Amino acid sequence: MVGVVLVGIVNVIAFNMYLLNGKNNSKLDNFYVAVLANAVVLIIIAIITRIGMEMMIDQMLPYMFNQYMY
């Protein structure tokens, strides 16, 4: 688990450094582009996590209450 967290931190740092140091054709500053990109990434991660948790709960719910049904 520690390895996954460290890899995630390195990926976030690399993503932000790419956005901040890169040249873009937009009229926005690189900082604002990085903030918007991070917001979009967080929204996507939140949606995927929510869907995954719902699927996990739907699959585990019958097994969690199976002992009380009999």
Number of C-alpha atoms within 10 A of each C-alpha: 6 7 8 9 10 11 12 12 12 12 12 13 12 12 14 19 12 13 19 17 11 9 10 12 5 8 7 9 11 18 13 12 17 18 14 12 15 16 12 12 12 12 12 12 12 12 12 12 12 12 12 12 12 12 11 11 12 11 11 11 10 11 10 10 10 9 8 7 6 5
